[in-house]
Amino acid sequence: MKEEKQEWTRVITPKRHLLDVDIKSVWRYRDLIYMSVRRDIVVQYKQTILGPLWYLMQPLLTTIMFMFVFGGIANISTDGMPQPLFYMAGLLLWNYYSSCFNACSDIFGANAVVFGKVYFPRLVVPISSVISNLLKMLIQLGLFVAFYVYYAIKGAPICVNWSLLLFPFLVVMTALHAMSWGLIVSSLTTKYKDLKFLITFAVQLLMYATPIVYPLSAAPEKYRWILELNPLTPILEAFKYSCMGCGSLSWGGLLYSFVFMTVSLVLGIIVFSRQERTFMDTV
């Protein structure tokens, strides 16, 4: 009996240099991305009473706290905008950034068991985390729109302008900023465990270095340039400007943020791809 010749449908080869990143394989595993997104959404709140309503509770409770502390006690300006609307506008993109960053910054540690048993492109995990958090952000966007309509009916001095068309672009930039630095941090914390504590503290500081609870115009002139070095600053300022008319739209700032994002994303993918070769030896 003649033996049939076997042919491999997929050959897995080791990466030979830093730029050897197989992006095409991520597209071939798009079904896995879909299943991962579904798992993240369903499993997280499967046995909770409120379920997806927790997505709304977080920005609501945080906004109330900001109104009490920064609006009431500290009396920080909101550029003439209603306080709930101003704080929610900042929290909308910041919560998305922090959720994506936290999910991407512990990829190797959280998925060590799976990575050690099954082959699939490791970039599938951070991409699915970014998409699943996007769905959460869209739910919070609905809450923001509801408050926006309420204050618009009450006659608050808010106005929408053409730059609102940039919103999808701003969301993508926010996601890629979070993913790029999450990949870098995940690669570093695999070997240097102490960095996890430093990163947690750094993210908290970054929040106050981003114009969320205050407008950029309220910062002292001599310190404003420090805030402008934050690549998230032009993104949040552009969003507030587009939907409320406050803040500023800086094309130079958005270009700086885009270049910063591109460089850090390329660096993050390279470092991540290099670390995945040996992470099982250090996790």
N, C-alpha and C positions, 0 to 999 in steps of 0.2 A: 504493500500500500504506500502510495507516494505521499510524503509529508508536505503539508501546506506551508508555504513560506510566510513567516510572520512579519508584519510591518507595523512599526510604531506610529501612532497618530500624534504623539507629542513627545519630544525629547527635551529633557531638562538638563541644561548644562550650567556649570558654575560661572559666576561673573568673573571676568578676567581683568577688568579695569574699572575705574571710578565711574566713568560715564556709561557703563554697560547697564542701562536701565531699560527693561522691556515694558514699555508703556502699552504696546499692543495687547499684551496678555491681560491687562486690566480690563480691557473691553471684552475680551473673550470670557471673562468671569463676571460679566454684568449681572447674570442671574444670582450669583452669590451676593453681589452688592444689594440687590433687591431683597433677598432673604434676610440679610444682616440688618437692613433698615427696618424691615417688618418686625424682626426680633427685638430691636432696640425700643421700638414704639410700644409693642404689645407686652413684652416681659416686664418692663420697668414699672408699669402701673397696673399689672394684671390683677393683683390681690389688694388693691387700694379701693377705698370707698368713693373718693371723688374722681379718681381716674385722671383723664386729660385736663380736668379743671385745675389740677395743680399747676399746669402751665400758666394759668391766669392768676392763681393765688400769689405766685412768686413776685411778678411785677407789681401787683396791687399792694401787697404788704410792704415791699421795698419802697414804693412811691409814698405811701403813708409815712414811713419812717423818715424819708428824705424831707417831706413837707414839715414834719415836726422838728427835725434837727437842723437842717440847712435853711429851710424857709422860715421856720418860726424862731428858733433860738439864735442861729447864726445870721439870719436875715440876709442871705446871699441873693443877689439879683437874679432874676430869670428873664431879663431883657423885655419886661412888660408882658410876658406870656403867662397864662394860667399855670400855676405850679404843677398840678398833676400832669398836664400835657407836656410841659417842658421836661420833667423828669422821665416820663414814659418814653419820650422820643430818644433820650440818651440811653435809657436802659434797654430799649428794643435791640439795638445793634450791639451794645456791650454784653448783654446776656448771651447773645448768639456767639460773640467772640469767645467769651469765657467758657461756654459750654463746649464749643469745638476744641478749644485749646486744652481743656481738662481731659477730654476724651482722647485726644491725639498724643498727649504728653506721657501716657502710661501704656502705650500699645504693647510693647514687649512684655512688660510685667503682667498685664491683665490677660494676655493671650498666649502666654508661654506654653501652656499645655497643648493648645490647638496647634501652634506653630511647630511644636516638636513632633507632631504626629502626621499632619496633613500638609501637602504642598498646595499652595495657591499664592498668587501675587500678594505680598504683604501690604501693598498700597491699597488693597481693597478695604482694609479695616479703617484707616483714617478717612477715606472717601465716603464710606457708608456712614461714619459718625457725623461727618459734615452734612450729609443729606438728611439724616434723621433729625438732627438739631434744626435744620432748615424748616422742617414741618412744624416743630415746636414754635419756632420764631413766627411762622405765618399765623398760628393761633393767637400769639401775643399781638401780632399786627392787627388782627380783627378787634382786639380790645382797645388798641390805640385809636383805630378808626372810629369806634363807638364814642370814645371820649372826645375825639376831634369833632365829630358831628354835633355832639351835645354843646360844646363851647362855641362852635360856629353859629348855632341857632341862638345862643345867648348873646351873640354879638361881640365875642372876644376879638381882639385885633390880630387875627391870624389870616394868612392868605397863602394859597398854593400858587406856585409859578412853574414855568416850563422845565426847570431843573429837576422836577420830580421824576422826569423820564430817566434820570441817572440812578434811580433807586436800585434797579436790578444790578447795575454795575457796582454800586456801593456795597451791596450784599455779597456779591462774589468776591470783591476785594477783602471784605471783612473775613470771609470764610478762608480765603487763601492765606491771609496773614496768620490766622489762628493755626491752620494746618501746618504751614511752613515752620513756625516756631515750635509747634507741638512735636513735629518730627525730629527737630534738632534736640529738644529737651528729652524726648523719649530715648533717643540714641545715647545721650550723655548720662542720664540717670540709670541706664542699664548697668553701667560700670561704676559710676560714682553715686551711690545711694543718697548721700547727704544733700545732694542738689535738690531733691524733692522738697525739703523743708525751705530751702532758699527760694525756689520757684514759687511756692505757695505764697510766701511773703511778698515776692516781687510782683505777682499778679495783683495783690491787694493794693500795693503802691501805685501800680500802673493805672488802676481805676481812678485814683485821685489826681493822677497826672493827665487824665483825659477829661475834656469838658463835658461831663455828664450832669453834675449837680450845679454847675456854674457855666456861664457863657465865657468864651475865650476873651471877649472884650472886657470882662470884669477882672481879668488877671493883671497885676501890675506890669507896666511896660517893660521894666528891666528883667522880668522873669518870663515874659511871654514867649521869648524865643526858645526857652527850654521846653515849653509845652508844644511848640510847633515842631520840635524834633520828633515828637511822638507821631508815628505814621498813622495812628488811628484818629488823631485830632482833625485833619482835613476831611475825613470821611464823616465823622459825626457832625461837624460844623456844616458840611454840605447838605446833609439830610435835614437838619433843623432849618436851614435856609430854604430848602425846597418845599417843605410842607408847612412851615409856619411864618417864614419871612424874617426870622431872627437868625443870628449867626452870620456866617460869611461863606461865599463860594469862591475858593481859591484854586484856580486851575494849576498854578505852580505847586500848591500844596498837594493836590491830587496826583500830579505827575511825580512828585517826590515820593508819595505813598505807593504809587504803582511801581516805580523803579525799585524801591525798598522791598516791596512784596515779591517782585520777580527774582531779585538776587537771593533773597532769603528762601524762596521756594525751591530754586535750583540747588542751593546749598543744602537745604533740608532733605531733598530727595536723594542727593548724593550721599550724605552722611547716613541717612536711614538705610539706603541700599547696601552701604558698606557694613553697617552694624549688623544687619540681618544674617550675615555669613557666620558670625561667631557669637551671637547673643546667647545661644543656649549654653555656652561655656561660662557665662557670667550671671545669668538670671538666677 
